[in-house]
């Protein structure tokens, strides 16, 4: 049991070190030896747990994206208005960034916004988030809460795109960043999108 836990701890140590290296140096310019140095482990130990740095990035993405998909599903299962659901999803993503900006930088820069092998490989997982958000919009349209002249798929892309673009602004220091900015962003993102989705009476 202790040996198993030690292996889990070493694996986590390597993954956490990889996040720092990928965020600092960029995935394509770093080497496995850089990750080993950051983790303060032997070079060969990295290969004991992972076949390549590609597998490390895959693992980081699938872990984080799986958490996001579960969070969206849990929010959607709540009996709350669609605007509150979108606010909860935006809040989860913004909070994830504030908690671990390096990891979110790696996920966004190296995977979800990357027009390369990783972006294409993980398209099914990436699209699943859009599908879940689109379902929230679709139900709100059928309930008469959101206008129906904006397709759910387009609305989902616009919503997630707005969230991701704000995070990108923080990553590249294009927007001011801090606790107040994090909290404001949660509301502003939803106001920006829902202002265009909600029906206006009269």
Number of C-alpha atoms within 10 A of each C-alpha: 6 7 8 9 10 11 13 13 12 17 18 14 18 23 22 17 19 28 25 19 24 25 20 13 12 16 18 10 8 15 16 18 15 16 25 21 15 17 21 12 15 12 15 12 13 23 13 10 17 16 10 14 21 14 12 19 21 16 14 18 23 15 11 14 18 13 12 17 19 12 16 20 15 12 20 21 10 11 9 10 12 22 20 15 22 27 19 19 25 24 20 17 19 23 16 15 18 16 11 12 19 18 20 24 23 24 23 18 17 21 22 19 13 13 10 11 9 17 18 13 12 16 12 10 17 18 12 13 20 21 16 17 26 20 15 20 29 23 14 20 21 11 10 12 18 23 19 16 8 14 14 23 17 12 20 23 17 15 22 20 14 18 22 19 13 17 25 18 14 19 20 9 10 11 13 10 14 11 10 9 13 19 13 11 19 21 15 15 21 23 15 13 18 20 12 14 22 16 14 10 4 3
